Amino acid sequence: MENKLDKWDTAISVSSAIVTAACDFFFVEDIDLKKAHEWGVEKADEFVMNVSKKCGYKGDDISGAIKHLEDRYHMAGDELTNEFGGGTAHHLRDFSHHSSPIGLAFSILTQITGKCYGTDTRGAFVCFDVPNWQEKDFVSGIYMGVISWGMHLISDMVGSSGTRKGSGEGTGLPGIIMSLLKEVSSIPGIRSIAGVTDKNTPNKESNYNFSVVCSKMFNGTLFAESGSDGKIVKGTQIPFDLRTEIGIVNESINNKQYLPVMFNNIIVAAGYSIRRFVKQIEFNNCKTFEDLEKIDIKICLPYRKNDVFRHMKMIGAVTFSGIDITSSGIKAAMKNKNNRQGFALDFVQGINYWGLGDLAFSTNLEVLSAVEKMKEGFDALIEKQKRELIDRLPNGEEYYRMGKYVVEQAMAIAEIGTPIGYASAAIGVYDAIKEASKDLKEATERRIRIEKECEERIAIIKENRAIMEETISDYFYSRITIFVNAFDAMDRAITNNDIDEFIMGNNMIQNNLVGETKFNNIKEFDDMMLSEDSIKF
């Protein structure tokens, strides 16, 4: 039975998403962004303090804990704080300060290239040379790019040591969502679509709109209240940083945002399984309980590698998030007419973040599946080209097997006699001795077993090498001898003007390569040419 996505599968996914999105709209409360930020600040401070104490900090002051981590785990990007907009902006503009997989990639890239990557004040992608950068070996580069980067970000997530000496919260780090938005805003095509601001900067340059929105969202002015004079009311900013995103997770759990998303996935999975089960019954013409044994239960199970179920899950996730984001925007617009800050705040608070996470997960599954299928296609193409090449050659299969055997044996022999082989053997012996040193008796038994295995493998390698050398020697010697004798006969024939001997030498070569000759002397050649029969080769 062919398993394909049909209109009823799509209808199930869309209907499920509509119903669960409606439940989310009417029964799930919006999150409180201010409460989320406050909870995130509290938990982040506790986390940084605990990490700092485990790294040797003895005090109880948060600014001291941050300073302890800053001094111990330096970051190259901090050398370019001014180039990326100063203390309040460089965490957002410097991509290596982003707490995301992309931020990690840029951190490693900085260690390799000596350049730091991010955006300028306008929002365009730029890179700057790191002052006094020195090229590092591979291990040091990975340590600085991964371990030191991660520990430094822990200190930066609650602000710098200088800004936390007072009562302020300090400039945190962009979280997963904020990092992604800022990185996308620097893409040239996205910048062109978003356009530029109407107002000019102090440098008389227009900023990119998307970049401005990201900056306002990160520093909290996008959600702040405005007074009658149009200025931001002090203390109403809610920075959308890593601490806020952590708090959003807590708020979404408390408000049970996960329930509609979970029910959407359950309904889609159940719809898929029930329809496949019914189709299996019809296909196998099941009329009794015993006939149910004919059903292929694997087709009925919803799992990741099942293309139809994966497509249904993707349709459900896209529909759910599309309805959720649209309804959140409409609700925020109706509540906040001519109030941009209020609209932005209510819009962000009304989004179901579990739905966005489910959408990201479903999209990732589709991408991974597409990559796997692309790889399978390339593998099939390579195998096809290999087979065509073998089929074109005389005795191609024989040559292919012999060539493969020669390469395998040559690699095995070469590994034993190369520095790589000696290094591999040395590492293996070192690890074996280190493990066996725990018990003298165990070490002795292991040594005897290893020696025996080595002797057996060396004997096999020597035997295979001898077989290979003998095979190659016989193969080439037999053919070289035939060719030498043939050419000698042809040379004598030319000298003696003996055409029959020349034909004999030529036939020696043909018998070796083709396996068949049509004439053995000049008389047989004349008879063949004068014959009325068609000449076939």
Solvent accessible surface area in square Angstrom, and as a share of the most:
residue,aa,sasa,rsa
1,M,70,0.31
2,E,125,0.56
3,N,46,0.24
4,K,129,0.55
5,L,66,0.33
6,D,44,0.23
7,K,151,0.64
8,W,150,0.53
9,D,0,0.00
10,T,48,0.28
11,A,43,0.33
12,I,43,0.22
13,S,0,0.00
14,V,48,0.28
15,S,58,0.38
16,S,4,0.02
17,A,0,0.00
18,I,88,0.45
19,V,85,0.49
20,T,5,0.03
21,A,4,0.03
22,A,42,0.32
23,C,53,0.32
24,D,12,0.06
25,F,83,0.34
26,F,147,0.61
27,F,162,0.68
28,V,24,0.14
29,E,130,0.58
30,D,62,0.32
31,I,3,0.01
32,D,59,0.30
33,L,0,0.00
34,K,102,0.43
35,K,114,0.48
36,A,0,0.00
37,H,9,0.04
38,E,92,0.41
39,W,81,0.29
40,G,0,0.00
41,V,18,0.11
42,E,94,0.42
43,K,77,0.33
44,A,2,0.02
45,D,30,0.16
46,E,85,0.38
47,F,98,0.41
48,V,0,0.00
49,M,31,0.14
50,N,85,0.43
51,V,23,0.13
52,S,0,0.00
53,K,89,0.38
54,K,179,0.76
55,C,22,0.13
56,G,39,0.37
57,Y,36,0.14
58,K,187,0.79
59,G,27,0.26
60,D,119,0.62
61,D,79,0.41
62,I,30,0.15
63,S,9,0.06
64,G,22,0.21
65,A,0,0.00
66,I,0,0.00
67,K,96,0.41
68,H,52,0.23
69,L,0,0.00
70,E,36,0.16
71,D,98,0.51
72,R,135,0.49
73,Y,24,0.09
74,H,89,0.40
75,M,11,0.05
76,A,15,0.12
77,G,2,0.02
78,D,46,0.24
79,E,82,0.37
80,L,4,0.02
81,T,34,0.20
82,N,130,0.67
83,E,82,0.37
84,F,1,0.00
85,G,31,0.30
86,G,16,0.16
87,G,48,0.46
88,T,105,0.61
89,A,20,0.15
90,H,14,0.06
91,H,7,0.03
92,L,4,0.02
93,R,39,0.14
94,D,0,0.00
95,F,5,0.02
96,S,3,0.02
97,H,0,0.00
98,H,0,0.00
99,S,23,0.15
100,S,12,0.07
101,P,103,0.65
102,I,71,0.36
103,G,0,0.00
104,L,55,0.27
105,A,58,0.45
106,F,39,0.16
107,S,5,0.03
108,I,45,0.23
109,L,67,0.33
110,T,4,0.02
111,Q,15,0.07
112,I,119,0.60
113,T,53,0.31
114,G,5,0.05
115,K,74,0.31
116,C,0,0.00
117,Y,27,0.10
118,G,0,0.00
119,T,0,0.00
120,D,38,0.19
121,T,74,0.43
122,R,69,0.25
123,G,1,0.01
124,A,17,0.13
125,F,95,0.40
126,V,35,0.20
127,C,61,0.37
128,F,61,0.26
129,D,94,0.49
130,V,12,0.07
131,P,63,0.40
132,N,152,0.78
133,W,77,0.27
134,Q,143,0.63
135,E,148,0.67
136,K,74,0.31
137,D,88,0.46
138,F,162,0.68
139,V,111,0.64
140,S,44,0.28
141,G,11,0.10
142,I,65,0.33
143,Y,104,0.39
144,M,51,0.23
145,G,0,0.00
146,V,48,0.27
147,I,87,0.44
148,S,2,0.01
149,W,29,0.10
150,G,24,0.23
151,M,39,0.17
152,H,4,0.02
153,L,12,0.06
154,I,31,0.16
155,S,0,0.00
156,D,6,0.03
157,M,14,0.06
158,V,0,0.00
159,G,0,0.00
160,S,41,0.26
161,S,12,0.08
162,G,50,0.48
163,T,71,0.41
164,R,27,0.10
165,K,159,0.67
166,G,58,0.56
167,S,122,0.79
168,G,40,0.38
169,E,68,0.30
170,G,23,0.22
171,T,31,0.18
172,G,2,0.02
173,L,1,0.01
174,P,0,0.00
175,G,0,0.00
176,I,96,0.49
177,I,58,0.30
178,M,0,0.00
179,S,0,0.00
180,L,95,0.47
181,L,54,0.27
182,K,1,0.00
183,E,17,0.08
184,V,45,0.26
185,S,0,0.00
186,S,7,0.04
187,I,85,0.43
188,P,86,0.54
189,G,41,0.39
190,I,55,0.28
191,R,34,0.13
192,S,91,0.59
193,I,148,0.75
194,A,38,0.29
195,G,26,0.25
196,V,71,0.41
197,T,27,0.16
198,D,147,0.76
199,K,171,0.72
200,N,96,0.49
201,T,23,0.13
202,P,133,0.84
203,N,108,0.55
204,K,159,0.67
205,E,79,0.35
206,S,31,0.20
207,N,31,0.16
208,Y,33,0.12
209,N,52,0.27
210,F,48,0.20
211,S,6,0.04
212,V,36,0.21
213,V,67,0.39
214,C,1,0.01
215,S,30,0.19
216,K,94,0.40
217,M,19,0.09
218,F,9,0.04
219,N,73,0.37
220,G,0,0.00
221,T,37,0.22
222,L,38,0.19
223,F,5,0.02
224,A,0,0.00
225,E,111,0.50
226,S,51,0.33
227,G,29,0.28
228,S,133,0.86
229,D,104,0.54
230,G,55,0.53
231,K,145,0.61
232,I,60,0.30
233,V,60,0.34
234,K,191,0.81
235,G,59,0.56
236,T,31,0.18
237,Q,68,0.30
238,I,11,0.05
239,P,29,0.18
240,F,1,0.01
241,D,1,0.01
242,L,32,0.16
243,R,1,0.00
244,T,0,0.00
245,E,18,0.08
246,I,58,0.30
247,G,0,0.00
248,I,5,0.03
249,V,82,0.47
250,N,32,0.16
251,E,13,0.06
252,S,2,0.01
253,I,82,0.42
254,N,91,0.46
255,N,32,0.17
256,K,103,0.44
257,Q,4,0.02
258,Y,65,0.25
259,L,55,0.27
260,P,7,0.04
261,V,11,0.07
262,M,87,0.39
263,F,102,0.42
264,N,4,0.02
265,N,37,0.19
266,I,93,0.47
267,I,74,0.38
268,V,3,0.02
269,A,22,0.17
270,A,44,0.34
271,G,12,0.12
272,Y,0,0.00
273,S,29,0.19
274,I,110,0.56
275,R,52,0.19
276,R,0,0.00
277,F,78,0.33
278,V,70,0.40
279,K,57,0.24
280,Q,5,0.02
281,I,51,0.26
282,E,124,0.56
283,F,126,0.52
284,N,32,0.16
285,N,95,0.49
286,C,19,0.11
287,K,158,0.67
288,T,76,0.44
289,F,175,0.73
290,E,126,0.56
291,D,30,0.16
292,L,61,0.31
293,E,152,0.68
294,K,119,0.50
295,I,21,0.11
296,D,64,0.33
297,I,100,0.51
298,K,142,0.60
299,I,34,0.17
300,C,6,0.04
301,L,89,0.44
302,P,48,0.30
303,Y,103,0.39
304,R,87,0.32
305,K,135,0.57
306,N,12,0.06
307,D,53,0.27
308,V,7,0.04
309,F,24,0.10
310,R,9,0.03
311,H,62,0.28
312,M,0,0.00
313,K,27,0.11
314,M,45,0.20
315,I,44,0.23
316,G,0,0.00
317,A,3,0.02
318,V,73,0.42
319,T,29,0.17
320,F,4,0.02
321,S,3,0.02
322,G,37,0.36
323,I,62,0.32
324,D,7,0.04
325,I,62,0.31
326,T,80,0.47
327,S,25,0.16
328,S,3,0.02
329,G,15,0.14
330,I,99,0.50
331,K,72,0.31
332,A,1,0.01
333,A,49,0.38
334,M,140,0.63
335,K,146,0.62
336,N,22,0.11
337,K,160,0.68
338,N,162,0.83
339,N,68,0.35
340,R,207,0.75
341,Q,51,0.23
342,G,14,0.14
343,F,74,0.31
344,A,14,0.11
345,L,41,0.20
346,D,25,0.13
347,F,54,0.23
348,V,13,0.08
349,Q,27,0.12
350,G,12,0.11
351,I,16,0.08
352,N,2,0.01
353,Y,31,0.12
354,W,99,0.35
355,G,2,0.02
356,L,53,0.27
357,G,41,0.39
358,D,19,0.10
359,L,45,0.22
360,A,64,0.50
361,F,110,0.46
362,S,2,0.01
363,T,52,0.30
364,N,73,0.37
365,L,12,0.06
366,E,36,0.16
367,V,80,0.46
368,L,79,0.39
369,S,9,0.06
370,A,55,0.43
371,V,84,0.48
372,E,74,0.33
373,K,105,0.44
374,M,120,0.53
375,K,128,0.54
376,E,112,0.50
377,G,42,0.40
378,F,117,0.49
379,D,66,0.34
380,A,63,0.49
381,L,90,0.45
382,I,116,0.59
383,E,80,0.36
384,K,118,0.50
385,Q,96,0.43
386,K,63,0.27
387,R,89,0.33
388,E,58,0.26
389,L,105,0.52
390,I,11,0.05
391,D,106,0.55
392,R,182,0.66
393,L,87,0.43
394,P,102,0.64
395,N,96,0.49
396,G,6,0.06
397,E,65,0.29
398,E,76,0.34
399,Y,89,0.34
400,Y,70,0.27
401,R,139,0.51
402,M,52,0.23
403,G,32,0.31
404,K,108,0.46
405,Y,75,0.28
406,V,43,0.24
407,V,83,0.48
408,E,88,0.39
409,Q,24,0.10
410,A,47,0.36
411,M,131,0.58
412,A,38,0.30
413,I,37,0.19
414,A,51,0.40
415,E,95,0.42
416,I,89,0.45
417,G,54,0.52
418,T,45,0.26
419,P,110,0.69
420,I,131,0.67
421,G,8,0.08
422,Y,142,0.54
423,A,51,0.39
424,S,56,0.36
425,A,57,0.44
426,A,61,0.47
427,I,109,0.55
428,G,40,0.39
429,V,82,0.47
430,Y,138,0.53
431,D,76,0.39
432,A,25,0.19
433,I,111,0.56
434,K,130,0.55
435,E,82,0.37
436,A,6,0.05
437,S,81,0.53
438,K,158,0.67
439,D,66,0.34
440,L,151,0.75
441,K,145,0.61
442,E,70,0.31
443,A,25,0.20
444,T,53,0.31
445,E,91,0.41
446,R,55,0.20
447,R,127,0.46
448,I,98,0.50
449,R,119,0.43
450,I,62,0.32
451,E,82,0.37
452,K,124,0.53
453,E,70,0.32
454,C,60,0.36
455,E,117,0.53
456,E,89,0.40
457,R,162,0.59
458,I,86,0.43
459,A,57,0.45
460,I,96,0.49
461,I,44,0.22
462,K,132,0.56
463,E,105,0.47
464,N,37,0.19
465,R,112,0.41
466,A,56,0.44
467,I,81,0.41
468,M,21,0.09
469,E,83,0.37
470,E,112,0.50
471,T,54,0.31
472,I,52,0.26
473,S,63,0.41
474,D,84,0.43
475,Y,39,0.15
476,F,109,0.46
477,Y,152,0.58
478,S,47,0.30
479,R,82,0.30
480,I,101,0.51
481,T,48,0.28
482,I,56,0.28
483,F,60,0.25
484,V,77,0.44
485,N,71,0.37
486,A,0,0.00
487,F,102,0.43
488,D,64,0.33
489,A,2,0.01
490,M,31,0.14
491,D,88,0.46
492,R,122,0.45
493,A,3,0.02
494,I,122,0.62
495,T,115,0.67
496,N,98,0.50
497,N,140,0.72
498,D,58,0.30
499,I,93,0.47
500,D,58,0.30
501,E,32,0.14
502,F,75,0.31
503,I,13,0.06
504,M,93,0.41
505,G,0,0.00
506,N,48,0.25
507,N,11,0.06
508,M,57,0.25
509,I,27,0.13
510,Q,60,0.27
511,N,83,0.43
512,N,39,0.20
513,L,116,0.58
514,V,115,0.66
515,G,55,0.53
516,E,105,0.47
517,T,35,0.20
518,K,81,0.34
519,F,40,0.17
520,N,90,0.46
521,N,48,0.25
522,I,59,0.30
523,K,138,0.58
524,E,69,0.31
525,F,68,0.28
526,D,64,0.33
527,D,74,0.39
528,M,38,0.17
529,M,105,0.47
530,L,150,0.74
531,S,53,0.34
532,E,179,0.80
533,D,112,0.58
534,S,88,0.57
535,I,77,0.39
536,K,152,0.64
537,F,198,0.82
